[in-house]
């Protein structure tokens, strides 16, 4: 299979995977809103706040943020310093992009690995929230799982940059 076809398939798979996870993030945002609403209304009108609301909201932030990272990357919404790099020749830009993407891939591979190990240790220890009694480990596993499409985005960027660098080198 040619690199172009592989990149197209990888792009489609990564996009689909990321959009699916994005809905998990939407659920996290809605959960934060709902718990906060119930907590405020319960505390103000019924003198009964939602027990464990701060913990549930904190866990919901993980559910909202982790799944959205890959989609944000695909949409180009992350901060990048391009005003200097755009002045370089295409081949140098492609090389810098591939190195940057490679370092980012390593970072997210480490995040995946360490989040998975952390989730295992939390699961073995039986760590739960003090007031919500929610187990901690699913959230560490979620971070690990959500690192997969991010890694795939960086793999795609590396391959694309290397292809651009080799194309400009042969012209």
VMD Tcl script that draws the C-alpha trace (Angstrom):
set ca {
  {0.00 0.00 0.00}
  {1.36 3.38 -0.94}
  {2.05 5.98 1.72}
  {-0.65 8.30 0.36}
  {-3.34 5.62 0.66}
  {-2.11 4.63 4.11}
  {-2.24 8.27 5.26}
  {-5.78 8.61 3.88}
  {-6.94 5.48 5.75}
  {-5.13 6.54 8.91}
  {-6.67 10.02 8.66}
  {-10.19 8.60 8.25}
  {-9.75 6.11 11.10}
  {-8.25 8.70 13.44}
  {-10.97 11.23 12.59}
  {-13.73 8.70 13.20}
  {-12.13 7.49 16.44}
  {-11.66 11.07 17.67}
  {-15.23 12.11 16.82}
  {-16.55 9.09 18.73}
  {-14.51 10.07 21.77}
  {-15.64 13.66 21.41}
  {-19.15 12.56 22.39}
  {-17.76 11.14 25.62}
  {-16.34 14.62 26.27}
  {-19.75 16.16 25.64}
  {-21.23 13.80 28.24}
  {-18.54 14.98 30.69}
  {-19.46 18.62 30.12}
  {-23.17 17.89 30.53}
  {-22.46 15.93 33.70}
  {-20.47 18.86 35.13}
  {-23.35 21.19 34.36}
  {-25.99 18.85 35.78}
  {-24.13 18.10 39.02}
  {-23.34 21.77 39.55}
  {-26.96 22.72 38.87}
  {-28.30 20.08 41.27}
  {-25.76 21.09 43.90}
  {-26.60 24.81 43.73}
  {-30.38 24.33 43.56}
  {-30.25 21.72 46.33}
  {-28.12 23.91 48.59}
  {-30.04 27.16 48.00}
  {-33.65 25.95 47.96}
  {-33.67 22.71 49.94}
  {-30.61 23.20 52.18}
  {-29.34 19.89 50.84}
  {-26.29 20.15 48.57}
  {-25.31 17.32 46.24}
  {-23.03 15.05 48.29}
  {-19.62 14.74 46.65}
  {-20.35 17.38 44.02}
  {-16.80 18.79 43.89}
  {-15.36 15.30 43.35}
  {-17.93 14.39 40.69}
  {-17.27 17.69 38.91}
  {-13.51 17.05 39.05}
  {-13.93 13.57 37.60}
  {-16.27 14.99 34.95}
  {-13.53 17.42 33.92}
  {-11.33 14.45 33.08}
  {-14.20 12.94 31.09}
  {-14.68 16.27 29.29}
  {-11.05 17.07 28.49}
  {-9.23 13.78 27.75}
  {-11.48 12.65 24.87}
  {-11.34 16.06 23.19}
  {-7.56 16.27 22.82}
  {-7.34 14.32 19.54}
  {-10.24 16.19 17.94}
  {-8.70 19.50 18.99}
  {-5.43 18.42 17.39}
  {-7.16 17.38 14.17}
  {-8.98 20.72 13.99}
  {-5.72 22.61 14.52}
  {-6.92 24.29 17.70}
  {-3.76 23.69 19.74}
  {-1.23 26.46 20.13}
  {1.64 26.25 17.68}
  {4.48 28.68 17.14}
  {4.48 28.98 13.36}
  {5.34 32.60 12.67}
  {9.09 31.84 12.71}
  {8.93 28.38 11.18}
  {6.82 29.59 8.24}
  {9.83 31.61 7.03}
  {12.00 28.51 6.61}
  {12.19 26.52 3.35}
  {9.61 23.73 2.99}
  {12.10 20.94 3.57}
  {13.32 22.45 6.85}
  {9.72 23.11 7.95}
  {8.86 19.48 7.24}
  {11.89 18.28 9.21}
  {11.02 20.51 12.18}
  {7.41 19.34 12.01}
  {8.41 15.67 11.97}
  {10.77 16.14 14.93}
  {8.11 18.07 16.87}
  {5.47 15.44 16.10}
  {7.88 12.65 17.07}
  {8.60 14.28 20.44}
  {4.85 14.79 20.96}
  {4.24 11.14 20.08}
  {6.79 10.09 22.69}
  {5.11 12.35 25.26}
  {1.68 10.85 24.63}
  {3.07 7.31 24.57}
  {4.49 8.01 28.03}
  {1.17 9.51 29.16}
  {-0.64 6.40 27.89}
  {1.80 4.03 29.58}
  {1.98 5.86 32.90}
  {-1.80 6.47 33.04}
  {-2.38 2.78 32.45}
  {0.08 1.80 35.18}
  {-1.43 4.40 37.50}
  {-4.92 3.07 36.78}
  {-3.77 -0.45 37.62}
  {-2.25 0.71 40.91}
  {-5.41 2.65 41.80}
  {-7.52 -0.39 40.98}
  {-5.37 -2.70 43.12}
  {-5.39 -0.21 46.01}
  {-9.15 0.28 45.74}
  {-8.84 4.09 45.78}
  {-12.20 5.85 45.86}
  {-13.38 9.42 46.31}
  {-13.86 10.35 49.95}
  {-17.39 11.71 49.54}
  {-18.55 10.47 46.13}
  {-17.17 6.94 46.65}
  {-16.40 6.78 42.93}
  {-13.36 4.65 42.07}
  {-10.40 6.60 40.69}
  {-9.01 3.98 38.30}
  {-11.51 4.34 35.41}
  {-10.43 7.95 34.96}
  {-6.75 7.02 34.71}
  {-7.67 4.32 32.18}
  {-9.74 6.89 30.25}
  {-6.71 9.18 29.98}
  {-4.64 6.24 28.74}
  {-7.27 5.22 26.19}
  {-7.74 8.79 24.94}
  {-3.99 9.01 24.31}
  {-4.32 6.41 21.52}
  {-5.96 8.64 18.89}
  {-3.63 11.50 19.87}
  {-0.68 9.21 19.16}
  {-2.23 8.24 15.83}
  {-2.57 11.92 14.89}
  {1.15 12.41 15.60}
  {2.07 9.28 13.62}
  {0.10 10.69 10.68}
  {1.83 14.07 11.04}
  {5.27 12.42 11.18}
  {4.62 10.37 8.03}
  {3.15 13.36 6.22}
  {6.12 15.58 7.17}
  {8.65 12.94 6.15}
  {6.86 12.50 2.82}
  {6.91 16.28 2.27}
  {10.61 16.49 3.17}
  {11.51 13.67 0.77}
  {9.36 15.13 -2.03}
  {11.01 18.53 -1.73}
  {14.43 16.96 -1.48}
  {14.05 15.11 -4.78}
  {12.73 18.12 -6.76}
}
mol new
graphics top color blue
foreach p $ca { graphics top sphere $p radius 0.5 }
foreach p [lrange $ca 0 end-1] q [lrange $ca 1 end] { graphics top cylinder $p $q radius 0.2 }
display resetview
